[in-house]
Amino acid sequence: MFRLPAPLLSRLAWLPAALALLCTALPAQALRIKEVAAVQGVRSNQLTGYGLVVGLDGTGDQTTQMPITTQAVQNYLQQMGITLPPGTTAPQLKNVATVVVTAQLPAFAQPGQFIDVTVSSIGNAKSLKGGTLITTPLRGADGEIYALAQGNVVVGGAGASAGGSKVQINHLSAGRVPEGAQVERSVPTPLNDGDTITLGLNASDFQTARKVAQAINNRSGAGTATALDGRTVQVRAPQEPGARVNFIAELEEIQVADTTPAAKVVINARTGSIVLNQAVTLGPCAIAHGNLAITISSTPVISQPNPLSQGVTVVAQKSDIQVKQEPGILMTLPPAPQLADVVRAINTLGATPQDLLAILQAIKAAGALNAELEVI
């Protein structure tokens, strides 16, 4: 048996105690205020517009089915001083596509700055790859123009078709124009109005609101912050713009004691996805779940007429229906005080995600699931 020398053992004797001291000295992970709340009024705004993408390689809208494309091109040509002679047949355009242009105007955006835009086809264009978006005004909810978009469309896909066969990778009817819009008008932000600012929590929780107010008061003095409800915290701030910006910058870096969120189970009924947060616990319960399988098989049966009977051959269908019900086993789930125990208990059921949707709803109805159940 191999043994370490005595001098080396004496030198390593302090290691367990040091490790224990290090583990106890490490602080619990805390969240900054900027990660749980945001200053109300500092928000982005949605912009949208209607435009044309030109320069496509024959993959544009079929104008016979999309008259708005032809009308949009004629309106654009009229703005350029070009008018088609009366009685002229509407042009058949294959290199033009009508699109909807969307963008987000960030807070504090100033005229002259550039923002990214997303271009999406609203017609029957096959692809926007290689196209160019011509000048498109982007409007806000008030109908005012806040930016102008123009540029080459970047499409992250490829496709080819020939002889009735088609191959496509990713999506071809939508793309982006990086820094494709220039801001023409800024949106006023009420950041410097009044002697207070309001923090809006990302999730409504009275415990989090109280801890945020306590952390601010411990840093800036009692009475600086007041929790108005489970979603908002009012903070007294200096009125000078420079001092207020510095105050908010320091305010967002204040650490808040780790708070436990409300227990919640989110279920996506369309995809079968189930997400549980760390606060979910499970009480003792018993579950029996069996599967019912119905199989329907159809076999074609050919009825051949007798010779010289002037009959016709008839193809009929013979259906065979079978119902198979697997026996359900009654299982007892022990109390699960932690998320890992909840996952381990649910995995013992061996149920599919679609079955778990029904099982979790039944456990919640029985009062054994200590969490809020949200179906999206």
C-alpha positions in Angstrom: 0.0 0.0 0.0 1.4 3.4 -1.1 1.6 6.1 1.6 2.7 9.7 1.4 5.6 10.8 3.5 4.9 12.3 6.9 6.3 15.8 6.1 4.1 16.0 3.0 1.0 14.9 5.0 1.6 17.6 7.5 1.8 20.2 4.8 -1.5 19.0 3.3 -3.3 18.8 6.6 -4.6 22.3 6.1 -6.2 21.6 2.7 -9.7 20.3 3.9 -10.1 23.2 6.3 -9.1 25.7 3.6 -11.5 24.2 1.1 -14.3 24.3 3.6 -13.5 28.0 4.4 -13.4 28.8 0.7 -16.8 27.2 0.1 -18.3 29.1 3.0 -16.7 32.4 2.0 -18.1 32.3 -1.6 -21.1 34.6 -1.6 -24.4 33.4 -3.0 -25.1 34.5 -6.5 -26.9 37.8 -6.5 -28.7 39.6 -9.3 -28.2 43.2 -10.4 -31.1 45.5 -10.6 -30.7 45.8 -14.4 -31.3 42.1 -14.6 -34.6 42.1 -12.8 -36.0 45.6 -13.6 -35.9 48.3 -16.2 -36.5 52.1 -16.0 -40.0 52.9 -17.2 -40.2 55.1 -20.3 -36.9 53.8 -21.7 -38.2 51.5 -24.4 -38.0 50.8 -28.1 -40.7 51.6 -30.7 -41.9 49.5 -33.6 -41.7 50.9 -37.1 -43.2 49.4 -40.3 -43.4 50.3 -43.9 -44.4 49.0 -47.3 -41.8 48.9 -50.1 -40.4 47.2 -53.2 -37.5 44.9 -53.6 -36.0 45.2 -57.1 -33.2 43.4 -59.0 -34.5 39.9 -58.5 -33.4 37.2 -60.9 -36.9 36.3 -62.2 -38.0 35.3 -58.7 -40.3 38.2 -58.0 -44.1 38.4 -57.7 -46.3 37.1 -60.4 -48.1 40.3 -61.3 -51.1 38.5 -62.9 -51.9 37.3 -59.4 -50.5 40.3 -57.4 -51.9 43.5 -58.9 -50.6 45.5 -56.0 -47.1 45.0 -57.2 -47.9 46.5 -60.6 -49.7 49.4 -58.9 -46.8 50.0 -56.5 -44.3 50.1 -59.4 -46.5 52.6 -61.3 -46.8 54.8 -58.3 -43.0 54.7 -57.9 -42.5 55.6 -61.5 -44.9 58.5 -61.3 -42.9 59.9 -58.3 -39.9 59.7 -60.6 -41.7 61.6 -63.3 -42.4 58.6 -65.6 -45.9 58.0 -66.7 -47.0 55.1 -68.9 -48.9 56.2 -72.1 -52.6 55.7 -72.0 -53.8 52.3 -73.1 -50.4 50.7 -72.3 -50.7 47.2 -71.0 -49.5 46.8 -67.4 -45.9 45.6 -67.4 -45.3 42.0 -66.4 -42.7 42.3 -63.7 -40.6 39.3 -62.6 -37.8 41.1 -60.9 -39.9 43.0 -58.4 -41.5 41.9 -55.1 -43.7 43.8 -52.7 -42.5 43.6 -49.1 -43.3 44.7 -45.6 -40.3 46.4 -43.9 -40.1 46.3 -40.1 -37.6 47.7 -37.6 -37.2 48.6 -33.9 -36.3 52.2 -33.1 -34.2 52.0 -29.9 -34.5 54.3 -27.0 -32.5 57.6 -27.3 -32.0 57.0 -31.1 -31.0 60.3 -32.7 -31.4 61.5 -36.4 -28.6 60.2 -38.5 -28.1 56.9 -36.7 -28.6 53.6 -38.5 -30.8 50.6 -37.5 -31.3 47.2 -38.9 -34.5 46.3 -40.8 -36.2 43.1 -41.7 -37.8 42.6 -45.1 -40.6 40.1 -45.6 -42.4 39.3 -48.8 -46.2 39.7 -48.8 -46.8 38.4 -52.3 -45.9 35.2 -54.1 -42.2 35.9 -54.8 -40.1 32.8 -54.8 -37.0 34.4 -53.4 -35.7 37.8 -52.3 -32.0 36.8 -52.7 -29.9 39.3 -54.5 -32.6 42.0 -54.4 -32.3 45.6 -53.4 -34.8 47.5 -51.2 -35.6 50.9 -52.6 -36.3 53.9 -50.4 -39.1 53.0 -48.0 -40.4 55.3 -45.3 -40.9 53.6 -41.9 -43.8 54.9 -39.8 -44.6 54.6 -36.1 -48.0 53.9 -34.5 -48.8 57.7 -34.8 -48.4 57.6 -38.6 -45.3 59.8 -38.6 -42.1 58.9 -40.5 -39.2 58.1 -38.2 -36.7 56.4 -40.5 -36.0 55.7 -44.2 -34.9 52.2 -45.2 -32.9 51.2 -48.3 -30.2 48.7 -49.1 -29.3 45.3 -50.3 -31.3 42.4 -48.8 -29.3 39.6 -47.1 -31.1 36.3 -47.3 -29.6 33.4 -45.3 -30.7 30.6 -47.6 -30.4 29.1 -51.1 -32.6 27.2 -53.5 -32.8 25.8 -57.0 -35.5 24.3 -59.2 -35.5 22.6 -62.6 -37.8 20.1 -64.4 -40.4 20.1 -61.6 -37.8 19.3 -58.9 -37.0 21.9 -56.2 -34.3 22.1 -53.5 -34.4 24.8 -50.8 -32.3 25.6 -47.8 -33.7 27.8 -45.1 -36.2 30.6 -45.9 -36.0 32.7 -49.0 -38.9 35.0 -48.7 -37.5 37.1 -45.8 -34.2 38.8 -45.2 -32.4 41.6 -43.4 -30.7 44.8 -44.4 -28.0 45.5 -41.8 -28.0 49.2 -40.8 -30.4 49.6 -43.7 -32.5 52.4 -42.2 -31.4 55.9 -41.1 -33.3 57.6 -38.3 -35.0 60.8 -39.3 -36.8 61.7 -36.1 -36.2 61.0 -32.5 -38.7 59.9 -29.9 -38.7 62.0 -26.7 -38.1 60.0 -23.6 -39.5 61.2 -20.3 -36.3 60.2 -18.4 -35.6 63.6 -16.9 -39.2 64.5 -16.0 -40.0 64.9 -12.3 -37.9 64.2 -9.3 -38.4 60.4 -9.3 -37.9 57.5 -11.7 -39.9 54.3 -11.7 -38.4 50.8 -12.0 -40.6 48.2 -13.7 -39.9 44.6 -12.6 -39.6 42.0 -15.4 -42.0 39.8 -13.4 -44.7 40.7 -10.9 -43.5 39.6 -7.5 -43.9 41.4 -4.2 -40.9 39.7 -2.6 -38.6 40.9 -5.4 -40.1 44.4 -5.3 -39.4 44.6 -1.6 -35.8 43.4 -1.9 -35.1 45.8 -4.7 -36.3 48.7 -2.6 -34.3 47.5 0.4 -31.1 47.2 -1.7 -31.5 50.7 -3.0 -32.2 52.1 0.5 -29.2 50.3 1.9 -27.0 51.9 -0.8 -28.5 55.4 -1.1 -30.2 56.0 2.2 -33.6 55.2 3.8 -36.6 56.6 1.9 -34.9 56.7 -1.5 -36.9 53.8 -2.9 -40.5 52.7 -2.3 -42.2 49.6 -3.6 -45.5 50.8 -4.9 -46.8 47.3 -5.8 -45.5 43.9 -6.9 -44.4 45.4 -10.2 -43.1 48.9 -9.7 -40.6 50.6 -7.5 -40.4 54.4 -7.2 -36.9 55.9 -6.7 -36.0 59.5 -5.9 -33.4 60.8 -8.3 -31.5 64.0 -8.9 -33.0 66.3 -11.5 -29.8 67.4 -13.3 -29.5 65.3 -16.5 -25.9 64.4 -16.0 -26.4 63.5 -12.3 -29.5 61.5 -13.1 -27.6 59.4 -15.7 -24.8 58.7 -13.2 -27.4 57.8 -10.6 -29.2 55.4 -12.9 -25.9 53.8 -13.9 -25.0 53.1 -10.3 -28.5 52.1 -9.5 -28.5 49.3 -12.1 -25.3 47.8 -10.7 -26.8 47.4 -7.2 -27.0 43.7 -6.3 -30.2 42.3 -5.0 -30.3 39.2 -2.7 -31.1 36.1 -4.7 -34.9 35.8 -4.8 -36.9 32.7 -5.4 -39.3 33.3 -8.3 -42.9 32.1 -8.1 -43.2 28.4 -8.8 -44.4 27.9 -12.4 -44.7 25.1 -14.9 -45.0 26.3 -18.5 -46.6 23.9 -21.0 -46.6 24.3 -24.8 -49.5 22.2 -26.0 -48.5 22.5 -29.6 -45.0 21.2 -29.3 -45.2 19.2 -26.1 -42.5 21.2 -24.4 -42.6 21.4 -20.6 -40.4 23.8 -18.6 -40.2 24.0 -14.8 -38.4 26.6 -12.7 -36.4 25.9 -9.6 -39.2 26.7 -7.2 -41.5 23.9 -8.3 -42.2 21.3 -5.6 -44.3 18.1 -5.6 -46.4 16.7 -2.9 -47.0 13.0 -2.4 -49.5 11.5 -4.8 -50.4 8.3 -6.7 -50.7 8.2 -10.5 -52.0 5.5 -12.8 -51.7 6.2 -16.5 -52.5 3.8 -19.3 -52.4 4.1 -23.1 -55.3 3.4 -25.4 -54.2 2.5 -29.0 -56.7 2.3 -31.8 -55.5 0.7 -35.1 -57.5 0.9 -38.3 -56.2 -1.1 -41.3 -57.9 -1.0 -44.7 -57.4 -3.7 -47.3 -58.6 -3.4 -50.9 -60.9 -6.1 -52.1 -61.4 -6.6 -55.9 -64.8 -7.9 -57.0 -64.5 -9.6 -60.4 -67.8 -10.2 -62.4 -68.6 -13.5 -64.0 -67.7 -14.0 -67.6 -70.3 -12.7 -70.1 -72.2 -11.0 -67.3 -71.5 -7.6 -68.7 -70.5 -6.5 -65.2 -67.7 -4.2 -64.2 -64.8 -4.8 -61.8 -65.3 -3.0 -58.5 -62.7 -2.3 -55.9 -64.0 -2.3 -52.4 -62.3 -1.6 -49.0 -62.3 -4.0 -46.1 -61.6 -2.2 -42.8 -60.3 -3.9 -39.7 -60.5 -1.9 -36.4 -58.5 -3.1 -33.3 -58.6 -1.4 -29.9 -55.7 -2.2 -27.5 -55.6 -0.7 -24.0 -52.4 -1.2 -22.0 -52.9 -1.7 -18.3 -52.1 1.3 -16.1 -49.8 0.7 -13.1 -50.6 2.7 -10.0 -47.3 4.5 -8.9 -46.7 6.4 -5.8 -44.6 9.6 -6.1 -42.9 10.7 -2.9 -42.7 14.4 -1.9 -40.1 16.3 -3.9 -38.9 19.4 -2.2 -36.3 20.3 -4.9 -36.4 20.6 -8.7 -34.0 17.7 -9.1 -36.4 15.5 -7.1 -39.4 16.6 -9.1 -37.6 15.7 -12.4 -36.5 12.4 -11.0 -40.1 11.6 -9.8 -41.6 12.5 -13.2 -39.0 10.5 -15.1 -40.0 7.4 -13.2 -43.4 7.5 -14.9 -41.8 6.8 -18.3 -44.4 8.9 -20.0 -44.0 10.8 -23.3 -44.1 14.6 -23.3 -47.6 14.6 -24.6 -48.8 12.3 -21.8 -47.0 14.5 -19.3 -49.2 17.4 -20.3 -52.2 15.5 -19.1 -50.5 14.1 -16.0 -49.2 17.5 -14.8 -52.6 19.0 -15.2 -54.2 16.2 -13.2 -51.5 16.5 -10.5 -52.2 20.2 -10.3 -56.0 19.6 -10.1 -55.3 17.1 -7.3 -53.4 19.7 -5.3 -50.1 17.8 -5.3 -48.2 20.2 -7.7 -47.1 23.2 -5.8 -46.8 25.5 -8.8 -48.7 27.7 -11.2 -49.6 25.9 -14.4 -49.4 28.0 -17.6 -50.4 26.7 -21.0 -49.1 28.6 -24.0 
